[in-house]
Amino acid sequence: MDETGATGLLADVTLPDQSADEEEIDRRVAQPAAVTEPVTGAEARALATCFGSDDCYGVAWTLLHLVETGPNLVLAAEPAPDSGEWHHRLWGRIVNSGPASSA
């Protein structure tokens, strides 16, 4: 895992929402770009915990694509109804790719 990118994302835990100040958003935009692809399965699962409540000016999409570079499924079961939007979005993409079942 890249020392500045993935470690930085994990140290910050969740992405801030769009109300964060410009400096914080700029810092968070740079973090996924510093991660070496493809990530390992463990890294993908860890990075999937970083989704916040909104798309953080597109950073969540970058994070989603980064998680998807991992070699295996990040979510083994459909997220609970109260899970965040990004976990539901990730699950939908897993189901649409064929290897998972929504049942």
N, C-alpha and C positions, 0 to 999 in steps of 0.2 A: 504494500500500500504506500502510495507516495506520501512523504512526510508532511508536505505543506497542504496538499489538496484534501485527500480523504481523511487524514488525521485532523486537519482543521475543521472539516465538516463535522466529524464525530465529536470533536471537542466542543463545538458550538451546539450540538444536539439538533434541535429543530430549526428549520429556516424561519426567519422573521416574517411577519406579514407585511403588507404594503405600507403600513404606517411607520415602518422603521426609517431612520434617517438615511440620507443619501450615502454617507460614508459606510454605514453598516451594509447597505444593499450592494455597493460597489465591492466591498470586501467579500461578501457572500457570492457575488457573480464570479469572482476570480477563483474561488475554491474548486469547483468541479472541473474547471479547465486545467488545473494542476494535477488531476488524478490520471494515472497511467491506465489506459484501457488495453485489454479487457480486465475487469476486476475479478477477483476470485469469488467463489460462492459465499464465503464468510464475509468478505468485504461488501458484496451486494446486499446481503441480509442486514449487515450493520448500517449501510448507507440508507436502506429503506426506512430506518427509524428516524431519519432526518427531515421527512416531509413535514411542512407546517400547515397552517390553516388555509392558505391561499397559494397562488402560483409564484409569489415573491418576484414579480416582474419577469417571469419566464424561467427563473432559476429552478423551479420544481420540475419543469419539463426537461431541462438539462440533467437534473438528478435522476429522473425517471429513465432517460435513455442510458445514463451511466449504469444504473442498477441492471438494466436489461443486457448489458455486455457480459454479465456474469454467466457461468456455465450451467447453472441449474435454476430451478424455480425458487423464487424468493418467498412466495406465499404458498403454503401447502393446502390451505383451505380458504374458503370465501371469508372475507373480513366480516366482523360483526356489523350490524346495521349502524351502530354509532361510531364506527371507525372513520377515520378521516377520508376526505374525498380522494386523496392521492393513492391510498391503499385500495380503494374501490376501483379507481382508474387502472392501477397496476393489475389487479385481479382480472378486470375485464380484458385487458390485453393478453394476459396469460391464457384465459379461456379462449379468446379468439385465435390464439396461435395454435391451439389444438391439443397440447399435452396435458391440460388440466380438465377437470370436470366441475361444473358448477353444482352438481348434486352432492 
